[in-house]
Amino acid sequence: MKKRVWILVALMILALTLVVAAANPGTEEDPLVSKSYLEGPFAQWVQGLIAEKPMPVFEVQSFKKGETVTFTAGTELILRMGKATVVATDKGGLADVTDGIDLQNGVSFPSNHQLVVPVGDGRGLKAEEDLLIMVKGAVLE
């Protein structure tokens, strides 16, 4: 009985080895994706996406002391000069992706940290001094 089990196990291993060896995906003779496809239709599709929706860039914006500014959802902010405090809502504050924390209402806006406005529901900042901020996104009026 034990001899039959060992023979059966050996045959299964041999069969599995043959199946894996025969598959051999991704060779020069049988590539997973053809080079002509990547350089042709796929490249044109990617270039079309880039052309119709360019990547947003940071723009330096200035705000005067005493201004309260709110931003749209997804806006990224980096404070470069001045002092400000966070304006948050009951649903939460600004995401400090540099430190991995949520900044709540009234907290000091950290310099040179990348902050993200998760929801455009009135979240933003209050300028305690004149500010220079790098903004990738939109200011709500």
MARKOL-525351 format. One line per field, with one value per atom (N, C-alpha, C): residue number from 1; y, x, z; chain. Coordinates in pm, 1 decimal. Last residue first. Example, Ala and Ser with C-alpha at 12.3 -4.5 7.8 and 13.67 -1.06 7.14 Angstrom:
BEGIN
k: [2,2,2,1,1,1]
north: [-225.0,-106.0,3.0,-569.0,-450.0,-330.0]
east: [1285.0,1367.0,1290.0,1319.0,1230.0,1320.0]
up: [708.0,714.0,787.0,780.0,780.0,780.0]
c: [A,A,A,A,A,A]
END
This chain:
BEGIN
k: [141,141,141,140,140,140,139,139,139,138,138,138,137,137,137,136,136,136,135,135,135,134,134,134,133,133,133,132,132,132,131,131,131,130,130,130,129,129,129,128,128,128,127,127,127,126,126,126,125,125,125,124,124,124,123,123,123,122,122,122,121,121,121,120,120,120,119,119,119,118,118,118,117,117,117,116,116,116,115,115,115,114,114,114,113,113,113,112,112,112,111,111,111,110,110,110,109,109,109,108,108,108,107,107,107,106,106,106,105,105,105,104,104,104,103,103,103,102,102,102,101,101,101,100,100,100,99,99,99,98,98,98,97,97,97,96,96,96,95,95,95,94,94,94,93,93,93,92,92,92,91,91,91,90,90,90,89,89,89,88,88,88,87,87,87,86,86,86,85,85,85,84,84,84,83,83,83,82,82,82,81,81,81,80,80,80,79,79,79,78,78,78,77,77,77,76,76,76,75,75,75,74,74,74,73,73,73,72,72,72,71,71,71,70,70,70,69,69,69,68,68,68,67,67,67,66,66,66,65,65,65,64,64,64,63,63,63,62,62,62,61,61,61,60,60,60,59,59,59,58,58,58,57,57,57,56,56,56,55,55,55,54,54,54,53,53,53,52,52,52,51,51,51,50,50,50,49,49,49,48,48,48,47,47,47,46,46,46,45,45,45,44,44,44,43,43,43,42,42,42,41,41,41,40,40,40,39,39,39,38,38,38,37,37,37,36,36,36,35,35,35,34,34,34,33,33,33,32,32,32,31,31,31,30,30,30,29,29,29,28,28,28,27,27,27,26,26,26,25,25,25,24,24,24,23,23,23,22,22,22,21,21,21,20,20,20,19,19,19,18,18,18,17,17,17,16,16,16,15,15,15,14,14,14,13,13,13,12,12,12,11,11,11,10,10,10,9,9,9,8,8,8,7,7,7,6,6,6,5,5,5,4,4,4,3,3,3,2,2,2,1,1,1]
north: [7988.3,8131.2,8145.9,7747.4,7777.8,7923.9,7672.9,7747.8,7770.4,7356.4,7481.2,7539.3,7220.5,7205.3,7341.4,7265.1,7183.3,7148.8,7530.3,7470.3,7390.4,7659.9,7584.3,7508.3,7977.3,7835.2,7776.5,8233.2,8178.2,8028.1,8476.7,8340.1,8325.5,8692.4,8679.1,8544.8,8515.2,8611.0,8603.8,8350.3,8427.5,8536.0,8242.3,8303.5,8386.4,7938.1,8079.0,8135.1,7683.8,7744.6,7887.2,7410.7,7498.3,7551.5,7288.3,7270.9,7359.5,7286.2,7403.0,7390.4,7041.9,7082.2,7200.2,6861.4,7004.8,7055.9,6634.1,6663.6,6815.2,6628.4,6507.7,6532.7,6803.5,6833.2,6714.4,6732.5,6704.2,6737.1,6860.3,6838.2,6817.3,6822.3,6810.2,6774.1,7069.2,6939.8,6937.6,7324.7,7223.9,7082.6,7396.1,7438.2,7317.6,7311.8,7290.3,7335.9,7508.9,7454.2,7435.3,7437.2,7511.5,7437.2,7376.9,7329.5,7412.7,7448.6,7533.2,7491.9,7120.6,7263.9,7337.3,6870.3,6917.2,7069.5,6665.6,6792.2,6849.3,6337.3,6424.3,6549.7,6203.2,6235.8,6324.5,6157.0,6053.7,6077.4,6342.5,6275.5,6165.0,6397.3,6390.1,6312.9,6424.1,6300.6,6287.9,6532.8,6562.4,6434.1,6614.0,6499.6,6547.1,6826.0,6809.1,6692.4,6693.6,6804.1,6778.1,6613.8,6592.2,6711.9,6672.9,6544.7,6516.2,6927.2,6819.3,6682.5,7074.3,7062.5,6951.3,7315.0,7181.7,7186.4,7502.1,7516.1,7380.3,7548.3,7462.0,7498.6,7852.9,7746.3,7672.1,7982.0,7964.8,7857.7,8190.5,8104.6,8101.8,8195.7,8249.7,8147.3,7992.0,8109.6,8157.1,7745.3,7780.5,7900.7,7472.2,7607.5,7637.1,7298.1,7301.0,7445.9,7094.0,7221.5,7201.7,6968.2,6945.6,7080.8,6878.2,6981.6,6948.2,6700.8,6652.7,6754.8,6933.7,6799.9,6759.4,7283.4,7171.7,7039.1,7499.5,7435.4,7321.7,7826.2,7686.3,7632.1,8066.0,8010.8,7864.4,8369.3,8228.8,8173.7,8624.9,8554.9,8412.4,8720.3,8729.8,8659.1,8818.3,8793.7,8815.2,8693.0,8799.7,8757.5,8463.1,8499.4,8599.0,8343.7,8421.9,8456.8,8045.1,8145.3,8218.4,7855.8,7933.9,8042.2,7544.0,7686.4,7759.7,7216.6,7311.1,7453.9,7074.8,7112.1,7207.1,6796.3,6925.0,6949.8,6657.9,6644.1,6781.6,6685.8,6706.7,6695.6,6511.8,6548.7,6565.3,6472.1,6522.4,6562.3,6380.7,6503.5,6559.8,6142.0,6251.4,6383.2,5990.7,6020.4,6139.1,5978.7,6043.1,6079.3,5828.0,5966.9,6044.8,5582.8,5652.5,5799.5,5523.9,5537.2,5615.6,5501.0,5606.5,5630.9,5274.3,5402.3,5517.7,5082.9,5112.1,5247.0,5078.3,5118.7,5157.0,5063.8,5115.8,5160.6,4952.4,5071.5,5136.8,4735.0,4835.2,4964.4,4597.8,4648.7,4758.3,4527.5,4616.4,4673.5,4351.6,4479.3,4577.8,4174.8,4199.9,4340.1,3997.9,4115.7,4147.3,3748.4,3775.7,3895.6,3583.9,3685.9,3702.3,3337.0,3352.0,3455.1,3368.8,3309.4,3330.9,3472.0,3553.2,3500.2,3390.9,3374.3,3466.9,3381.3,3499.0,3481.1,3054.5,3179.8,3288.5,2752.6,2846.1,2977.5,2494.0,2622.4,2731.8,2279.0,2294.5,2432.0,2298.7,2314.0,2339.0,2247.0,2375.9,2400.0,1983.5,2089.2,2226.1,1848.4,1852.5,1964.1,1881.2,1934.8,1947.6,1732.4,1875.8,1943.4,1474.5,1535.3,1686.8,1439.7,1434.9,1503.3,1445.8,1545.5,1552.9,1219.0,1351.0,1462.2,1015.4,1040.1,1177.7,1032.4,1056.7,1087.2,960.0,1092.9,1128.1,691.7,789.9,932.5,581.2,582.0,685.0,612.1,679.0,685.6,447.8,589.9,666.7,196.3,253.5,404.8,154.8,163.0,227.5,129.3,246.5,266.3,-119.4,0.0,125.9]
east: [-1392.8,-1421.2,-1532.7,-1143.5,-1287.6,-1307.4,-865.3,-914.8,-1064.0,-745.5,-820.4,-863.9,-421.6,-565.0,-629.9,-156.2,-189.1,-335.8,30.0,-103.5,-113.9,245.5,241.4,109.1,214.7,179.4,186.5,297.4,327.2,304.4,121.3,163.2,206.4,117.9,116.6,179.2,-22.7,71.0,50.3,-230.4,-193.0,-92.1,-484.6,-352.2,-331.4,-637.9,-652.7,-512.4,-743.9,-649.7,-690.5,-962.2,-860.2,-768.1,-1288.0,-1156.9,-1053.9,-1531.5,-1497.8,-1364.8,-1535.8,-1651.9,-1621.6,-1393.4,-1412.8,-1535.6,-1177.0,-1314.3,-1328.7,-897.6,-967.9,-1108.4,-628.5,-767.0,-851.1,-307.5,-409.8,-546.0,23.3,-109.5,-208.3,357.1,255.1,123.1,544.6,476.1,373.1,656.2,724.8,670.8,507.9,584.0,647.3,179.0,324.1,390.2,-47.2,-22.2,128.5,-166.8,-71.4,-42.6,-517.5,-379.2,-290.6,-777.3,-699.8,-555.3,-899.2,-925.8,-839.4,-638.1,-772.2,-779.7,-475.9,-465.0,-604.2,-384.3,-495.1,-485.3,-65.9,-164.2,-274.4,177.4,75.0,-27.1,371.1,375.3,271.9,303.7,444.2,457.1,34.2,90.8,240.0,-204.4,-60.6,6.3,-520.3,-430.2,-286.7,-727.9,-640.8,-545.8,-1014.3,-926.3,-851.5,-1368.5,-1224.2,-1146.5,-1634.8,-1600.5,-1450.8,-1653.0,-1687.8,-1647.6,-1355.4,-1499.7,-1525.0,-1083.2,-1139.5,-1290.5,-816.3,-961.3,-1019.8,-504.8,-592.4,-738.1,-318.8,-382.3,-478.9,8.4,-135.7,-186.6,279.2,215.8,66.3,542.4,436.5,382.9,604.1,640.8,519.9,515.9,656.3,698.3,307.3,332.8,481.7,150.6,278.7,303.6,-127.3,-75.7,60.1,-361.0,-239.0,-177.8,-701.5,-598.8,-481.9,-905.9,-788.4,-678.2,-1171.3,-1125.0,-1006.4,-1073.9,-1151.9,-1092.2,-1043.6,-994.0,-1085.8,-1051.0,-1092.1,-1055.7,-910.1,-914.2,-956.9,-919.7,-955.4,-981.2,-683.7,-766.9,-795.6,-499.4,-640.8,-733.3,-256.2,-287.5,-436.8,-305.7,-279.7,-320.9,-135.5,-256.1,-217.5,-16.7,2.1,-133.5,100.8,-3.8,23.0,258.7,279.7,172.5,140.8,150.1,167.3,219.9,209.7,224.1,18.9,147.1,121.7,-156.1,-153.3,-15.5,-108.7,-87.8,-86.2,-368.1,-232.0,-224.6,-560.1,-567.3,-425.8,-500.6,-633.3,-646.2,-234.5,-269.8,-404.2,-249.7,-167.2,-207.9,-411.6,-454.5,-379.4,-246.5,-377.3,-430.2,-35.6,-10.6,-141.4,-171.5,-115.2,-91.0,-232.9,-340.4,-291.7,21.0,-68.4,-182.2,111.9,181.2,93.3,-69.2,-67.4,-1.1,-14.2,-144.6,-142.9,319.8,218.4,92.3,474.1,525.6,421.2,315.2,355.0,401.2,291.8,171.2,207.9,556.2,488.7,360.3,604.7,673.9,604.1,326.5,420.8,480.0,321.7,272.6,374.6,439.1,310.0,242.8,585.9,582.4,442.8,720.1,581.3,572.5,988.1,901.0,753.6,1088.4,1097.2,1004.6,845.3,971.9,975.6,613.0,697.1,832.0,578.1,524.0,630.0,607.0,712.8,660.2,469.8,400.7,495.4,639.4,581.6,517.9,698.7,806.2,750.8,446.6,512.7,620.3,406.6,310.8,375.8,622.4,609.5,514.6,561.0,685.8,678.2,324.1,322.4,446.4,423.4,323.9,319.9,596.6,648.9,552.2,409.6,516.9,575.5,258.0,193.8,299.3,448.0,387.3,320.5,500.0,608.1,552.8,247.9,303.1,412.8,235.6,135.0,184.7,450.3,452.7,353.8,358.2,481.8,492.1,131.1,116.7,239.1,246.8,155.2,139.1,389.3,462.2,375.0,190.0,276.4,351.6,82.7,0.0,87.2]
up: [-365.5,-339.5,-239.7,-318.1,-324.7,-291.1,-517.0,-401.2,-422.2,-636.2,-653.2,-519.3,-699.3,-685.7,-699.3,-527.9,-644.3,-628.4,-404.6,-412.4,-541.6,-171.1,-296.5,-297.9,-25.8,-20.4,-160.7,178.5,46.7,58.1,377.2,344.7,200.0,658.0,512.6,477.2,942.8,883.5,732.5,973.5,1093.0,1055.5,770.2,769.2,895.6,796.7,832.7,845.6,560.6,654.5,684.6,514.8,459.0,565.9,439.4,503.2,435.5,318.5,400.0,470.9,188.8,269.1,361.2,4.2,-14.7,58.1,161.2,120.0,109.1,204.1,161.8,107.9,118.0,157.4,110.8,238.3,138.6,198.4,273.2,329.1,215.5,328.4,224.9,291.2,495.2,501.4,390.1,523.6,441.2,458.9,840.8,723.6,655.4,959.7,959.6,828.4,1120.3,986.6,973.1,1442.5,1361.2,1231.3,1477.0,1489.6,1398.5,1422.5,1511.9,1530.0,1364.4,1364.5,1466.9,1304.5,1341.3,1345.3,1083.3,1156.7,1178.5,1098.6,1062.3,1147.9,978.3,1082.5,1024.6,841.5,848.6,958.2,790.6,920.5,935.0,522.6,562.8,693.8,501.5,448.1,478.5,688.0,678.3,631.4,593.6,605.7,585.1,787.5,672.0,696.9,954.7,919.2,790.8,1001.4,1007.7,959.9,1028.2,964.7,966.6,1122.0,1214.9,1160.6,970.1,991.1,1092.4,998.7,978.3,997.6,926.9,937.4,900.8,1085.9,1007.5,1033.2,1065.3,1141.2,1049.9,975.8,954.9,1049.3,882.9,982.4,957.6,629.6,712.6,811.5,348.1,426.0,505.3,255.0,232.8,315.9,286.6,338.2,326.6,45.0,116.3,156.8,-49.5,0.5,66.8,-283.2,-205.5,-171.1,-312.5,-323.6,-231.5,-270.0,-340.7,-356.9,-285.5,-247.6,-334.1,-268.6,-320.9,-275.1,24.2,-97.5,-140.8,178.6,170.4,32.2,393.2,258.2,265.4,548.8,566.1,427.0,625.8,527.3,572.6,809.8,843.0,744.8,574.3,714.8,738.7,238.3,336.0,476.9,30.5,104.0,212.1,-283.9,-161.5,-101.5,-440.0,-419.5,-288.1,-680.8,-559.5,-552.7,-786.2,-815.7,-683.8,-897.4,-785.9,-838.9,-1161.7,-1102.1,-985.6,-1307.9,-1237.8,-1176.5,-1630.4,-1486.7,-1420.3,-1878.0,-1830.3,-1677.7,-2058.7,-1917.1,-1862.3,-2326.0,-2290.9,-2145.3,-2326.5,-2398.7,-2354.2,-2183.7,-2132.6,-2196.8,-2353.7,-2216.9,-2159.9,-2580.4,-2587.4,-2450.2,-2483.6,-2523.1,-2534.5,-2449.0,-2332.8,-2366.0,-2719.5,-2621.0,-2499.2,-2829.5,-2877.5,-2778.6,-2691.9,-2674.5,-2720.0,-2796.2,-2652.8,-2626.7,-3079.2,-3025.0,-2877.3,-3053.4,-3145.2,-3075.3,-2856.3,-2924.4,-3014.8,-2778.8,-2680.1,-2746.4,-3022.2,-2957.2,-2857.1,-3071.0,-3166.8,-3107.3,-2862.4,-2862.7,-2956.3,-2721.8,-2831.3,-2821.3,-2424.5,-2495.0,-2603.3,-2386.9,-2324.3,-2391.6,-2674.6,-2568.5,-2511.4,-2797.2,-2756.0,-2643.1,-2857.9,-2958.4,-2926.7,-2622.9,-2744.9,-2853.2,-2365.0,-2435.5,-2555.8,-2200.9,-2204.4,-2270.4,-2053.4,-2107.1,-2110.9,-2032.1,-2070.5,-2128.5,-2040.2,-2051.6,-2100.2,-1996.0,-2129.4,-2147.6,-1724.8,-1822.9,-1962.2,-1611.7,-1588.6,-1692.5,-1699.9,-1734.7,-1719.6,-1581.8,-1727.5,-1772.4,-1309.7,-1363.2,-1514.9,-1294.5,-1266.4,-1323.2,-1348.7,-1436.9,-1418.2,-1127.0,-1263.3,-1360.7,-920.7,-925.4,-1065.1,-986.2,-981.1,-989.3,-959.1,-1089.9,-1094.9,-682.9,-778.5,-917.0,-582.9,-552.5,-652.5,-677.5,-718.6,-695.7,-537.3,-684.2,-737.2,-277.0,-318.1,-471.1,-288.0,-255.6,-302.9,-337.1,-435.0,-412.4,-100.4,-225.8,-333.6,86.6,93.6,-37.3,0.0,0.0,0.0]
c: [A,A,A,A,A,A,A,A,A,A,A,A,A,A,A,A,A,A,A,A,A,A,A,A,A,A,A,A,A,A,A,A,A,A,A,A,A,A,A,A,A,A,A,A,A,A,A,A,A,A,A,A,A,A,A,A,A,A,A,A,A,A,A,A,A,A,A,A,A,A,A,A,A,A,A,A,A,A,A,A,A,A,A,A,A,A,A,A,A,A,A,A,A,A,A,A,A,A,A,A,A,A,A,A,A,A,A,A,A,A,A,A,A,A,A,A,A,A,A,A,A,A,A,A,A,A,A,A,A,A,A,A,A,A,A,A,A,A,A,A,A,A,A,A,A,A,A,A,A,A,A,A,A,A,A,A,A,A,A,A,A,A,A,A,A,A,A,A,A,A,A,A,A,A,A,A,A,A,A,A,A,A,A,A,A,A,A,A,A,A,A,A,A,A,A,A,A,A,A,A,A,A,A,A,A,A,A,A,A,A,A,A,A,A,A,A,A,A,A,A,A,A,A,A,A,A,A,A,A,A,A,A,A,A,A,A,A,A,A,A,A,A,A,A,A,A,A,A,A,A,A,A,A,A,A,A,A,A,A,A,A,A,A,A,A,A,A,A,A,A,A,A,A,A,A,A,A,A,A,A,A,A,A,A,A,A,A,A,A,A,A,A,A,A,A,A,A,A,A,A,A,A,A,A,A,A,A,A,A,A,A,A,A,A,A,A,A,A,A,A,A,A,A,A,A,A,A,A,A,A,A,A,A,A,A,A,A,A,A,A,A,A,A,A,A,A,A,A,A,A,A,A,A,A,A,A,A,A,A,A,A,A,A,A,A,A,A,A,A,A,A,A,A,A,A,A,A,A,A,A,A,A,A,A,A,A,A,A,A,A,A,A,A,A,A,A,A,A,A,A,A,A,A,A,A,A,A,A,A,A,A,A,A,A,A,A,A,A,A,A,A,A,A]
END
